[in-house]
Amino acid sequence: MKQWWKEAVVYQIYPRSFNDSNGDGIGDIPGITEKMSYLAELGIDVIWLSPVYDSPNDDNGYDIRDYRAIMEEFGTMADFDAMLEEAHRHGIKIMMDLVVNHSSDEHHWFMESRSSKDNPYRDYYIWKKGKDGQPPTNWGAFFGGSAWKYDEATDEYYLHLFSKKQPDLNWESETLRREVYDLMTYWLDKGVDGFRMDVINMISKDQSYPDGETRGTGYGDGTPFFFNGPRIHEFMQEMNQEVLSKYDTITVGEMPGVSVEEAKLYTGEDRNELNMVFHFEHVDVGNGSFGKWNPTDWKLTDLKTIFSRWQEGLDEEGWNSLYWSNHDQPRAISRFGNDSAEYRVRSGKMLATLLHMLKGTPYIYQGEEFGMTNVAFDAIDKYRDIETLNAYRDYTSNGLLTHEEIFRGIHERGRDNSRTPVQWSAEAQGGFTTGTPWIDVNPNYVDINAEAARKDPDSLFHYYRQLIQLRKQNPVVVYGKYELLLPDDEAVYAFTRTYEGETWLVLCNFSDEEQVRELPFEVNERVIGNMEPVSPFTLRPYEAQVYKV
């Protein structure tokens, strides 16, 4: 079925690092409004806005103190309304970040909840008695340590799957669910166009709370008991019925550990849950024994297998979201391409070609469109990300990884790689701020910035514009069937898209060597490519071509 959100291109803004309008070193909402014409020039349809709600910023806004207020550092509700109006004036929709697996421990719900066992807010959160002086389960938290925090006032523990300042909400409580639906309605009535839902497949917990299998850190793996939990589909259908069905929205659920079969349940059109999900399989290729903190080499065939499984699995039912990077992932070119001066732009165009020619809704992460790269800070105190800082402490203090080993992991895969400020120009601080930025700007801003890319007709920025226009003008890009070619090839990713008698052939060279292939196609017309082709099936390093065949 044709839908506007299938035809859209989404651009993610991480407000803290996007554009600072007042010189305090922190990106803000007026800074986003200032750049709306830039985003319109790029051609995107939807902005996914990472959290802008009032927050103590233990996890950069993913710990919410008030769901109906704006973080002071980012501006006011009047600033938000002005941004929303400016976006809509440019034909751009706004998708808010909905963070309702947990709140901040400074939210008034939690302050009440922890005050006494018979407080009406007690069951808004998950409280348990300890076992033999230990936490209720052996689960580890994603940011290190136990997932339970002891609270002296009531002699019980509360669950926090992330930071101890991010207590998990109790979705078993009907009253709590009603509060969530009310706040969603508040924002939709204000005029926002949908939600990206943070770790939404973790809201239903197995009520028997069993221990998990012990991992290297000494804590148990609780994920089997809260990834896609027992009541998750009931909750998602209720949310849809109570709120989403009443508006014309775009929705995507962030879902660690989700399978293709589960994604069909979340995104099937007759299921009335969500439009699409974010899975993590492709960004986890090359994980080592300690996940991303000791990465290993990955193979192109691994990536093909994952993409193809999702492309084929959600072909008839459900819908894919397509992304290389976001605020939790390293920079796309550094991760999957080649960020050397020689190949940065070319490999960036190749990666963009591949992603935008797959079936699904593409997501662009701020700065990706002109080729921002990972940053390699030389000292741990230059990092700001709670996950990175805790991992450094935990893995080095217990001798699991050396300083050099974990720094390699941080440089390759840490979350601050994507959180350095957007490089707008070659001016001081990359034109992001006139003050001191909250995290250092990547020193390569002098060469890599939006202003230079906009001035260069052959830049990555203008290539992204072309890809976005192709999607708008050719239904084959949105609705065409995907078919993988050369499945065992470790250098070339090749596939076709076919729709109503039209077939496009996509060829991407992931290697730094020339590749020549034989393919049983007659080329009619070149659609787009990152260099002038020498011959249809000869691909120079990181070359990408799309042909009508």
C-alpha positions in Angstrom: 0.0 0.0 0.0 1.3 3.5 -0.9 2.0 5.7 2.1 3.7 9.2 2.3 6.1 8.0 5.0 7.4 5.2 2.7 8.2 7.9 0.1 9.9 10.2 2.7 13.5 10.8 3.6 14.2 11.4 7.3 17.0 13.6 8.7 18.1 13.1 12.3 19.0 16.1 14.4 20.9 15.7 17.6 20.1 19.2 18.9 23.0 19.6 21.3 25.5 19.2 18.4 23.5 20.7 15.5 23.8 24.5 15.6 24.3 27.0 18.5 22.4 30.3 18.1 23.4 32.0 21.3 27.1 31.3 21.8 26.8 29.1 24.9 28.5 26.2 23.2 25.3 24.1 23.1 23.2 23.5 20.0 19.6 24.8 20.5 16.1 25.0 18.9 16.6 28.5 17.4 19.8 27.1 15.9 17.7 24.4 14.1 15.2 27.0 12.9 18.1 29.0 11.4 19.1 25.9 9.3 15.6 25.0 8.0 16.3 26.4 4.5 19.5 24.3 4.3 17.5 21.2 5.1 14.8 22.2 2.5 17.7 22.6 0.0 18.9 19.1 0.8 15.3 17.9 0.0 14.4 15.9 3.2 10.8 15.5 4.2 11.0 14.7 7.9 13.2 15.8 10.8 13.7 13.2 13.6 14.5 15.4 16.6 16.4 13.7 19.4 14.9 14.7 22.8 14.5 18.4 23.5 12.4 17.9 26.8 13.5 19.2 30.2 16.2 16.9 31.4 19.2 16.9 33.9 21.2 15.5 31.0 22.6 12.4 32.6 22.2 10.7 29.2 22.0 13.8 27.0 18.2 14.3 27.2 17.2 10.6 27.1 16.5 11.0 30.9 13.4 13.2 30.9 12.3 15.3 33.9 9.2 16.9 32.3 7.7 15.5 29.1 5.7 18.8 28.5 8.6 21.3 28.9 11.6 22.2 26.8 15.2 21.9 28.1 16.4 25.4 29.2 19.7 25.0 27.3 17.7 24.4 24.1 15.3 27.3 24.4 11.6 27.8 25.3 8.3 26.3 24.2 7.8 29.5 22.1 11.1 28.6 20.3 9.8 25.1 19.7 6.5 26.4 18.3 8.4 28.7 16.0 10.7 25.9 14.8 7.7 23.7 14.1 6.0 26.4 12.1 9.1 27.1 10.1 9.5 23.4 9.3 6.0 23.1 8.2 6.4 26.3 6.1 9.2 24.4 4.2 7.1 21.3 3.9 9.1 19.4 6.5 7.5 17.3 9.2 8.8 16.9 12.7 9.1 13.5 14.4 9.7 13.7 18.1 11.7 11.3 20.2 9.4 9.4 22.6 11.4 8.1 25.5 8.9 6.1 27.7 10.8 3.0 28.7 12.2 5.1 31.5 12.2 8.7 32.8 14.6 10.7 34.8 14.9 10.0 38.5 14.1 13.8 38.9 10.7 13.4 37.3 8.0 14.2 39.8 6.4 10.8 39.2 9.6 9.2 40.5 10.1 11.6 43.4 6.6 10.6 44.5 7.1 7.0 43.7 10.2 6.6 45.9 8.7 8.6 48.8 6.6 5.7 50.3 5.3 2.3 49.4 1.7 3.4 49.4 2.2 6.5 47.3 -0.3 6.6 44.3 2.8 6.8 42.0 4.5 3.8 43.5 3.5 1.5 40.7 4.6 3.9 37.9 8.0 2.3 38.4 9.4 -1.2 39.0 10.2 -1.8 42.7 11.3 -5.1 44.2 12.6 -6.5 47.5 16.2 -7.7 47.5 17.2 -11.3 47.7 19.5 -12.3 50.6 21.0 -8.8 50.7 21.5 -8.7 46.9 19.5 -7.1 44.1 16.2 -8.8 43.0 18.0 -10.3 39.9 21.5 -10.5 38.6 20.8 -8.3 35.5 23.4 -5.9 34.3 22.6 -2.4 33.1 23.5 -1.3 29.6 25.7 1.5 31.0 27.5 -0.8 33.3 26.9 -2.1 36.9 23.7 -3.7 38.2 20.3 -2.9 36.7 18.9 -2.4 40.2 19.5 0.5 42.6 18.8 0.1 46.3 16.7 2.9 47.8 17.0 3.2 51.6 13.8 5.2 52.1 11.5 2.2 51.4 14.1 -0.6 51.7 13.5 -1.7 48.0 15.3 -1.7 44.7 14.1 0.0 41.5 14.9 -1.2 38.0 17.1 0.9 35.7 18.1 -0.9 32.5 20.3 2.2 31.6 21.8 4.7 34.0 20.7 4.7 37.7 19.2 8.1 36.9 16.9 6.5 34.4 14.4 4.4 36.3 12.3 2.1 34.2 8.6 2.9 33.9 6.1 0.2 34.9 3.9 -0.5 31.8 1.9 -3.0 33.8 0.2 0.0 35.4 -2.8 1.1 33.4 -2.6 4.6 35.0 1.0 5.0 33.8 0.1 4.0 30.3 -2.7 6.5 30.3 -0.2 9.2 31.3 2.0 8.2 28.3 -0.9 8.4 25.9 -1.9 11.8 27.2 1.6 13.2 26.7 1.7 11.8 23.2 -1.6 13.4 22.4 -0.3 16.7 23.8 2.5 16.8 21.3 0.4 15.6 18.3 -2.2 18.2 19.1 0.6 20.8 19.1 1.2 19.8 15.5 4.2 17.3 15.5 3.9 14.6 12.9 5.0 11.4 14.7 7.4 9.7 17.0 10.7 7.8 17.0 10.3 5.6 20.0 13.4 4.9 22.2 14.0 1.2 23.0 10.2 0.7 22.8 10.5 -3.1 22.6 11.8 -3.1 26.2 8.7 -1.7 27.9 7.1 -5.2 28.7 9.1 -7.2 31.3 8.7 -10.9 32.1 6.9 -10.5 35.5 8.6 -13.5 37.0 12.0 -11.6 36.8 14.3 -14.5 36.5 18.1 -14.3 36.7 20.0 -14.1 33.4 23.0 -16.0 32.0 26.2 -14.4 33.5 28.4 -12.5 31.1 32.0 -11.4 31.1 31.3 -8.4 33.3 29.9 -10.7 36.1 26.3 -9.6 35.6 23.4 -11.6 34.1 22.0 -10.9 30.7 18.4 -9.9 31.3 17.6 -9.2 27.6 15.6 -12.5 27.1 13.2 -11.2 29.7 12.6 -7.7 28.4 13.4 -7.6 24.7 10.0 -8.1 23.0 8.4 -9.1 26.3 5.1 -10.9 26.9 2.7 -8.0 26.6 4.6 -5.8 24.1 2.1 -6.2 21.2 -0.8 -5.6 23.5 0.8 -2.4 24.6 1.7 -1.2 21.1 -1.8 -2.0 19.8 -3.3 -0.1 22.7 -1.1 2.9 22.0 -2.1 2.8 18.4 -5.8 2.6 19.2 -5.7 5.2 21.9 -3.5 7.7 20.1 -1.8 7.0 16.8 -4.8 5.9 14.9 -6.4 9.3 15.4 -3.6 11.2 13.6 -1.7 10.9 10.3 1.7 10.0 11.8 5.1 8.6 11.0 6.3 6.1 13.6 9.5 4.1 14.1 10.4 1.9 17.0 14.0 1.5 18.1 14.3 -2.2 18.9 17.5 -3.9 20.0 17.4 -7.6 19.5 14.4 -7.6 17.1 14.2 -10.3 14.4 12.6 -10.0 11.0 9.7 -12.2 12.1 9.1 -10.0 15.1 9.4 -6.9 12.9 6.5 -8.2 10.8 4.4 -8.2 13.9 5.4 -4.6 14.8 5.0 -3.2 11.3 2.4 -5.3 9.4 -0.3 -3.0 8.0 -3.1 -5.1 9.5 -1.4 -5.2 12.9 -2.0 -1.5 13.8 1.2 -1.0 15.8 4.1 0.9 14.1 5.2 1.9 10.6 8.7 0.6 10.9 11.5 -0.5 13.3 15.2 0.2 13.8 17.1 -3.0 14.1 20.8 -3.2 14.9 22.0 -6.3 13.1 24.1 -4.4 10.4 25.7 -2.0 12.8 26.7 -4.9 15.0 28.9 -6.6 12.3 32.5 -6.8 13.5 31.6 -6.8 17.2 34.2 -8.6 19.3 33.9 -10.6 22.5 33.1 -7.4 24.4 30.7 -6.1 21.7 31.8 -2.8 20.1 34.6 -2.2 22.6 37.0 -4.7 21.0 35.9 -4.6 17.4 37.1 -7.2 14.8 37.1 -7.2 11.0 33.8 -7.6 9.2 33.0 -9.1 5.8 30.8 -7.6 3.1 29.0 -10.9 2.8 27.8 -10.5 6.5 26.3 -7.1 5.6 24.6 -8.5 2.4 23.2 -11.4 4.4 21.7 -9.0 7.0 20.3 -6.4 4.5 18.9 -9.1 2.2 17.2 -10.9 5.1 15.4 -7.7 6.0 14.7 -6.6 2.5 13.2 -10.0 1.6 11.5 -10.6 4.9 9.6 -7.3 4.9 9.0 -7.2 1.2 5.3 -8.1 1.3 4.4 -7.3 4.9 6.0 -4.6 7.1 8.4 -1.9 6.1 12.2 -1.2 6.5 13.9 1.8 8.0 17.4 2.3 6.4 20.3 3.9 8.2 24.1 3.8 8.4 24.5 6.0 11.4 22.7 7.9 14.2 23.6 9.5 17.6 24.5 6.1 19.0 26.6 4.9 16.1 30.0 6.0 14.7 30.2 8.0 11.5 29.1 6.0 8.4 32.1 6.7 6.2 34.6 5.8 9.0 32.6 2.7 9.9 31.6 1.2 6.5 33.6 3.3 3.9 37.1 4.7 3.8 37.6 8.1 5.5 41.1 8.7 4.0 41.4 12.0 2.0 41.6 10.0 -1.2 38.4 8.0 -0.8 36.3 9.8 1.8 33.9 11.5 -0.7 33.8 8.7 -3.1 33.1 6.0 -0.5 30.5 8.3 1.1 28.7 8.5 -2.2 28.9 4.7 -2.6 27.4 4.1 0.8 24.7 6.7 0.1 23.9 5.0 -3.2 23.5 1.6 -1.6 21.3 2.8 1.2 19.0 5.0 -0.8 18.5 2.3 -3.4 17.3 -0.2 -0.9 13.6 -0.7 -0.2 12.5 1.3 2.9 12.6 4.8 4.4 16.1 6.2 4.5 17.5 8.1 7.5 20.3 10.6 7.1 22.2 11.6 10.3 23.3 15.2 10.6 26.7 15.8 8.9 26.5 12.5 7.0 25.3 14.5 3.9 28.7 16.2 3.6 30.9 13.5 4.9 31.7 14.0 8.5 34.1 11.4 10.0 34.9 9.8 13.3 37.0 11.7 15.8 40.0 10.3 17.7 40.4 12.2 20.9 43.7 11.4 22.7 42.4 11.5 26.3 39.4 10.0 28.1 38.5 13.4 29.7 37.7 14.8 26.2 34.8 12.3 25.9 31.3 13.2 27.2 29.2 10.1 26.6 28.1 8.2 29.8 28.3 4.8 28.0 31.9 5.5 26.8 33.1 6.8 30.1 31.6 3.9 32.1 32.9 1.3 29.6 36.4 2.8 29.9 36.3 2.6 33.7 34.7 -0.9 33.8 36.9 -2.6 31.2 40.2 -1.1 32.3 39.7 -1.4 36.0 39.0 -5.1 35.9 41.7 -5.8 33.4 39.4 -7.1 30.6 40.9 -4.6 28.1 44.0 -2.4 28.2 43.9 1.4 27.7 45.1 0.9 24.1 42.5 -1.8 23.3 39.5 0.1 24.6 40.7 3.3 23.0 40.8 1.5 19.7 37.2 0.5 20.3 36.2 4.1 21.4 37.9 5.6 18.3 36.1 3.1 16.0 32.7 2.7 17.6 32.1 5.1 20.5 29.0 7.2 20.5 30.8 10.6 20.7 32.0 10.0 17.1 28.6 11.1 15.9 28.1 13.7 18.6 30.9 16.2 17.8 29.4 19.5 16.5 28.2 19.8 13.0 30.9 21.4 10.9 29.1 24.2 9.1 32.1 26.2 7.8 35.9 26.6 8.0 35.4 29.3 10.7 36.5 28.7 14.3 34.7 25.8 15.9 33.4 24.8 12.5 30.9 27.7 12.6 28.9 25.7 15.2 29.3 28.2 18.0 31.0 31.5 18.8 31.6 30.1 22.3 33.3 27.0 23.7 31.5 23.9 22.4 30.2 21.3 25.0 32.4 18.7 23.2 35.4 19.5 21.0 34.8 20.0 17.3 36.5 17.4 15.0 39.8 19.2 13.9 39.1 18.3 10.3 36.3 20.9 10.0 38.7 23.1 8.0 38.4 20.7 5.1 35.1 19.0 5.8 32.2 21.3 6.2 28.7 22.1 4.8 29.7 25.4 3.3 32.5 23.9 1.2 30.3 21.0 0.2 27.4 23.3 -1.0 29.8 25.3 -3.1 31.3 22.2 -4.9 28.8 20.9 -7.5 30.6 17.5 -7.3 30.3 17.2 -3.5 28.6 14.6 -1.4 25.9 17.1 -0.4 24.8 17.6 -4.0 24.9 13.8 -4.6 22.6 13.3 -1.6 20.2 15.9 -3.2 20.2 13.9 -6.4 19.5 10.6 -4.6 16.6 12.2 -2.7 15.2 13.6 -6.0 15.4 10.2 -7.6 13.3 8.7 -4.8 10.6 11.5 -5.3 10.5 10.9 -9.1 10.8 7.1 -9.5 8.4 4.7 -7.7 10.9 1.9 -8.4 13.1 3.4 -5.7 10.3 3.3 -3.1 8.2 0.3 -4.1 10.5 -1.9 -6.3 11.3 -5.5 -5.3 14.8 -6.2 -4.2 16.9 -9.0 -5.5 20.5 -9.7 -4.5 23.1 -10.6 -7.1 26.6 -12.1 -6.4 25.8 -13.2 -2.8 29.3 -14.6 -2.1 31.2 -11.6 -3.5 33.4 -10.0 -0.8 34.1 -6.8 -2.8 31.0 -5.9 -4.8 27.4 -5.4 -3.5 25.1 -5.8 -6.5 21.3 -6.0 -6.5 18.3 -5.1 -8.7 15.1 -3.2 -7.9 12.0 -4.0 -10.1 8.7 -2.3 -10.3 6.0 -2.4 -12.9 8.3 -3.7 -15.7 11.2 -1.4 -14.9 14.4 -2.8 -13.5 17.3 -0.9 -12.0 20.7 -2.5 -11.3 22.8 -1.2 -8.4 26.5 -1.8 -8.2 28.7 -0.8 -5.3 32.5 -1.6 -4.9 33.3 -1.8 -1.2 37.1 -2.3 -1.8 40.1 -0.1 -2.6 40.8 -2.1 -5.8 39.3 -2.2 -9.2 36.7 -5.0 -9.6 35.5 -6.4 -13.0 32.4 -8.6 -13.0 30.3 -10.4 -15.7 26.5 -9.8 -15.2 23.7 -11.0 -17.6 22.2 -7.6 -18.1 22.0 -5.2 -21.0 22.5 -1.6 -19.8 20.0 0.9 -21.2 20.7 4.0 -19.3 22.8 5.2 -16.4 20.7 6.7 -13.6 23.3 7.9 -11.2 26.9 7.1 -10.1 29.7 8.6 -8.1 32.1 8.8 -11.1 31.9 8.6 -14.9 31.8 4.9 -15.7 34.6 3.3 -17.8 32.4 0.4 -18.7 29.2 -0.9 -17.0 30.7 -3.8 -15.1 34.2 -2.4 -14.3 34.2 -0.7 -10.9 37.1 1.3 -9.6 37.8 1.6 -5.9 34.5 2.6 -4.0 32.7 3.2 -7.3 28.9 3.0 -7.3 26.7 3.0 -10.4 22.9 2.6 -11.0 21.6 1.6 -14.4 18.3 0.9 -16.0 18.6 -2.6 -17.6 
